[in-house]
Amino acid sequence: MRILVAGSSGLIGTALVPALRGAGHEVRRLVRRPPTAPDEYRWDPPAGSIADATLDGVQAIVNLCGAGIADQRWTHARKQVLTDSRIEPTEVLAGAAADHGVGVLINGSAVGFYGDRGDRTITESDPAGEGFLAELCVQWEAATATAARAGVRVVRMRTGLVLSRSSGLLSRLRPLFSLALGGRLGDGRQYMPWISLDDVISAIRFLLEQRDVSGPVNLTGPEPVTNAEFTRTYAQLLGRPAPWVVPRFALRAALGDLADEGLLASWRAVPAVLQRGGFGFTHNRVAEALRATQ
């Protein structure tokens, strides 16, 4: 299969591209700078520009574009960056998929779509929640509409917190936990919808091949845990205590809306669509996924 990947330089993209090639697929990578390798093709999302030749023979598009949700405090300017880095590229790719008869568009989204749901179990049939992050995900997913109307199979990946050896959440937590400075956030009761990077990559490959799967798909591990459980498990794995508590007021003072909608929000999301489709997880429990990152 010839696959076009946007956002190939991020956490998921850097693992996905070699995995797809290892499975025998041809991968083309979209870049915004002058290409420096034979597999790179330039595009300009703000200008709505992508050369027709880029889509020649392409059977699938994987869109992983988007600035990091939790990288910075959510100022008005940062919220605009988060929005523009997702909506514009998705609209361009959805239009290109429709115009060139691409079979499938695997598009990014996030469990933030659901908003804070406390301890209620969330599946793909649940409606959107409230707040900036939920509204962003709704817009993000809606930007695929051009492709869906044209008959392209569109999959909207509502991804959870990706656990990786080299970057992402654990790259920030490990130094603190290693120094016995780790601890729960707030009361620790909020659910964290974790998933291992290995399972994210396997799930994308699965979704590329499963022609009967479309619409929203939760990319989360089978057993979400609370922040307190996650903290305790990670500390035990590293052989360090994690006695601290970061109070809600301190998180809110430091991070504003990001604290309430990101670190303190609860998403007990389960991968119902993947499980119904027969997808097999490599890491079913958070302890297994964390151990694999060591």
C-alpha positions as CSV (number, residue, x, y, z in Angstrom):
1,M,0.0,0.0,0.0
2,R,1.2,3.5,-0.8
3,I,0.6,5.6,2.3
4,L,1.0,9.4,2.8
5,V,1.9,10.5,6.3
6,A,1.5,14.0,7.7
7,G,3.1,14.8,11.0
8,S,5.8,12.1,10.6
9,S,8.3,13.9,12.9
10,G,6.3,13.6,16.1
11,L,6.2,10.9,18.8
12,I,3.8,8.6,16.9
13,G,5.0,9.5,13.4
14,T,8.7,8.7,14.0
15,A,7.7,5.2,15.2
16,L,4.9,4.7,12.6
17,V,6.9,5.3,9.4
18,P,9.6,2.6,9.9
19,A,6.9,0.2,11.2
20,L,4.8,0.7,8.0
21,R,7.9,0.2,5.8
22,G,8.9,-2.9,7.7
23,A,5.4,-4.3,6.9
24,G,6.1,-3.8,3.2
25,H,4.2,-0.5,2.6
26,E,5.6,2.5,0.7
27,V,5.5,5.7,2.7
28,R,5.6,9.3,1.5
29,R,6.2,11.9,4.2
30,L,4.7,15.4,4.0
31,V,7.0,18.3,5.1
32,R,6.7,22.0,5.2
33,R,10.3,22.8,4.3
34,P,12.2,22.0,1.1
35,P,12.4,18.2,0.8
36,T,15.8,16.7,1.6
37,A,15.0,13.0,1.0
38,P,13.3,11.1,-1.8
39,D,10.3,10.1,0.3
40,E,9.6,13.8,1.3
41,Y,6.9,15.9,-0.4
42,R,6.4,19.6,0.4
43,W,3.0,21.1,1.3
44,D,1.7,24.4,2.7
45,P,-1.5,23.8,4.8
46,P,-2.2,27.6,5.4
47,A,-2.2,28.2,1.7
48,G,-4.2,25.0,1.0
49,S,-1.4,23.8,-1.2
50,I,-0.4,20.2,-1.9
51,A,0.9,19.1,-5.3
52,D,-1.2,16.7,-7.3
53,A,1.8,14.5,-7.9
54,T,2.1,13.9,-4.1
55,L,-1.1,11.9,-4.2
56,D,-0.3,9.8,-7.3
57,G,-1.1,6.2,-6.4
58,V,-1.7,7.0,-2.7
59,Q,-4.2,4.6,-1.2
60,A,-4.2,5.8,2.4
61,I,-3.4,9.0,4.3
62,V,-2.5,9.1,8.0
63,N,-2.8,12.6,9.5
64,L,-0.9,13.1,12.8
65,C,-0.5,16.9,12.6
66,G,-0.9,19.1,15.6
67,A,1.1,21.1,18.1
68,G,1.5,19.5,21.5
69,I,-1.6,19.9,23.7
70,A,0.2,20.0,27.0
71,D,3.5,21.6,25.9
72,Q,2.6,25.1,27.1
73,R,0.1,27.1,29.1
74,W,-3.1,27.7,27.2
75,T,-2.9,31.4,26.4
76,H,-5.2,32.8,23.7
77,A,-2.3,32.7,21.3
78,R,-1.4,29.1,22.2
79,K,-5.0,28.0,21.7
80,Q,-4.9,29.5,18.3
81,V,-1.8,27.6,17.5
82,L,-3.4,24.3,18.7
83,T,-6.4,25.0,16.5
84,D,-4.6,26.1,13.4
85,S,-2.1,23.3,13.5
86,R,-5.0,20.8,13.4
87,I,-7.9,22.2,11.4
88,E,-6.0,23.6,8.4
89,P,-3.9,20.5,7.7
90,T,-6.9,18.2,8.1
91,E,-9.1,20.3,5.7
92,V,-6.3,20.2,3.1
93,L,-5.8,16.4,3.5
94,A,-9.5,15.7,3.5
95,G,-9.9,17.6,0.3
96,A,-7.0,15.9,-1.3
97,A,-8.3,12.5,-0.3
98,A,-11.7,13.3,-1.8
99,D,-10.2,14.7,-5.1
100,H,-7.8,11.8,-5.7
101,G,-10.0,8.9,-4.6
102,V,-7.9,7.9,-1.6
103,G,-9.4,4.8,0.0
104,V,-8.9,5.7,3.7
105,L,-8.0,8.7,5.8
106,I,-6.8,7.9,9.3
107,N,-7.1,11.2,11.2
108,G,-5.9,12.3,14.6
109,S,-8.2,13.3,17.4
110,A,-8.1,12.9,21.2
111,V,-10.0,11.5,24.2
112,G,-10.4,15.2,25.1
113,F,-13.4,15.1,22.8
114,Y,-15.5,13.7,25.7
115,G,-14.7,16.3,28.3
116,D,-14.4,15.5,32.0
117,R,-16.6,12.5,32.7
118,G,-15.6,11.5,36.2
119,D,-15.6,7.8,36.8
120,R,-18.2,7.0,34.0
121,T,-16.9,4.6,31.4
122,I,-16.6,6.2,28.0
123,T,-17.0,4.5,24.6
124,E,-17.0,5.9,21.1
125,S,-20.8,6.3,21.3
126,D,-20.6,9.0,23.9
127,P,-21.2,12.6,22.8
128,A,-18.8,15.5,22.9
129,G,-18.1,17.2,26.2
130,E,-17.5,20.9,27.1
131,G,-14.5,23.1,27.2
132,F,-11.8,24.2,24.8
133,L,-10.2,20.8,24.3
134,A,-13.6,19.1,23.6
135,E,-14.5,21.9,21.1
136,L,-11.1,21.6,19.5
137,C,-11.6,17.9,18.9
138,V,-15.1,18.5,17.5
139,Q,-13.7,20.9,15.0
140,W,-10.7,18.6,14.2
141,E,-13.0,15.7,13.4
142,A,-15.5,17.9,11.5
143,A,-12.6,19.0,9.2
144,T,-12.6,15.5,7.7
145,A,-16.2,15.9,6.4
146,T,-15.1,16.6,2.8
147,A,-13.4,13.2,2.6
148,A,-16.3,11.4,4.2
149,R,-18.9,13.0,1.8
150,A,-16.8,11.8,-1.1
151,G,-16.9,8.2,0.1
152,V,-13.5,8.0,1.7
153,R,-13.4,5.7,4.7
154,V,-12.5,8.1,7.5
155,V,-11.2,6.9,10.9
156,R,-11.0,9.4,13.7
157,M,-8.4,8.3,16.3
158,R,-9.3,9.5,19.8
159,T,-5.9,8.9,21.3
160,G,-5.2,8.8,25.0
161,L,-1.9,9.4,26.8
162,V,0.9,7.6,24.9
163,L,3.5,5.9,27.0
164,S,6.9,5.8,25.2
165,R,10.4,5.1,26.2
166,S,11.9,8.2,24.6
167,S,9.4,11.1,24.7
168,G,6.0,12.2,25.6
169,L,4.5,12.0,29.1
170,L,7.1,9.7,30.7
171,S,10.1,11.8,29.5
172,R,8.8,14.5,31.8
173,L,7.8,12.3,34.7
174,R,10.8,10.0,34.9
175,P,13.3,12.6,36.2
176,L,11.0,13.6,39.0
177,F,10.0,10.1,40.0
178,S,13.7,9.0,39.9
179,L,14.5,11.7,42.4
180,A,11.5,10.6,44.6
181,L,9.7,13.8,43.6
182,G,6.8,12.2,42.0
183,G,3.3,12.3,43.3
184,R,-0.4,12.4,42.4
185,L,-2.1,15.4,40.9
186,G,-5.0,16.8,42.9
187,D,-6.9,14.0,44.6
188,G,-5.7,11.5,42.1
189,R,-9.1,10.2,41.3
190,Q,-9.1,11.3,37.7
191,Y,-8.8,8.5,35.2
192,M,-5.8,8.5,32.8
193,P,-6.6,6.8,29.4
194,W,-3.1,5.5,28.8
195,I,-1.9,3.4,25.8
196,S,1.6,2.2,24.9
197,L,3.3,3.5,21.8
198,D,3.6,0.0,20.5
199,D,-0.1,-0.5,20.7
200,V,-0.8,2.9,19.0
201,I,1.4,1.8,16.0
202,S,-0.3,-1.7,15.9
203,A,-3.7,-0.1,16.1
204,I,-3.0,2.3,13.1
205,R,-1.8,-0.6,11.0
206,F,-4.9,-2.5,12.1
207,L,-7.2,0.4,11.1
208,L,-5.5,0.8,7.7
209,E,-6.5,-2.8,6.9
210,Q,-9.9,-3.1,8.5
211,R,-12.2,-1.9,5.7
212,D,-15.3,-2.2,7.8
213,V,-14.1,0.2,10.5
214,S,-14.8,3.9,10.2
215,G,-15.8,6.8,12.5
216,P,-14.4,7.4,16.0
217,V,-12.0,4.9,17.5
218,N,-10.6,5.2,21.0
219,L,-6.9,4.5,21.0
220,T,-6.6,3.7,24.7
221,G,-5.5,0.7,26.7
222,P,-8.2,-1.8,27.8
223,E,-7.9,-0.9,31.5
224,P,-7.7,2.9,32.3
225,V,-6.4,3.7,35.7
226,T,-6.7,6.7,38.1
227,N,-3.9,9.1,38.4
228,A,-3.2,7.7,41.9
229,E,-3.0,4.2,40.6
230,F,-0.7,5.3,37.8
231,T,1.5,7.2,40.2
232,R,1.8,4.3,42.6
233,T,2.5,1.8,39.8
234,Y,5.2,3.9,38.2
235,A,6.9,4.7,41.5
236,Q,7.0,1.0,42.3
237,L,8.5,0.1,39.0
238,L,11.3,2.7,39.5
239,G,11.8,1.6,43.1
240,R,11.2,5.1,44.4
241,P,8.6,6.6,46.8
242,A,6.1,9.0,45.4
243,P,4.9,10.8,48.5
244,W,4.0,14.2,47.1
245,V,0.6,15.7,46.1
246,V,0.4,18.6,43.7
247,P,-2.8,20.5,44.9
248,R,-5.4,21.6,42.4
249,F,-4.9,25.3,43.2
250,A,-1.2,25.1,42.4
251,L,-1.9,23.4,39.1
252,R,-4.5,25.9,38.2
253,A,-2.3,28.8,39.1
254,A,0.6,27.5,37.0
255,L,-1.3,26.1,34.0
256,G,-4.8,27.7,33.9
257,D,-7.3,25.9,31.7
258,L,-4.7,23.3,30.8
259,A,-4.8,22.0,34.4
260,D,-8.6,21.6,34.6
261,E,-9.1,20.2,31.1
262,G,-5.9,18.2,30.8
263,L,-4.2,17.2,34.1
264,L,-7.3,17.1,36.3
265,A,-9.9,16.0,33.9
266,S,-11.0,12.4,34.0
267,W,-11.5,10.2,30.9
268,R,-12.3,6.6,31.7
269,A,-12.2,5.8,28.0
270,V,-12.1,2.2,26.7
271,P,-11.3,0.9,23.2
272,A,-14.7,-0.6,22.4
273,V,-14.4,-0.4,18.6
274,L,-10.9,-2.0,18.6
275,Q,-12.0,-4.7,20.9
276,R,-15.1,-5.5,18.9
277,G,-12.9,-5.7,15.8
278,G,-10.6,-8.3,17.3
279,F,-7.6,-6.1,17.9
280,G,-5.1,-7.7,20.2
281,F,-3.2,-5.4,22.6
282,T,0.4,-6.1,23.4
283,H,0.0,-4.2,26.8
284,N,-3.3,-4.8,28.5
285,R,-2.4,-3.3,31.8
286,V,-0.6,-0.1,32.7
287,A,2.2,-2.0,34.6
288,E,3.0,-3.9,31.4
289,A,3.1,-0.8,29.3
290,L,5.3,1.1,31.9
291,R,7.6,-1.9,32.2
292,A,8.1,-1.9,28.4
293,T,9.4,1.7,28.5
294,Q,12.3,0.9,30.8
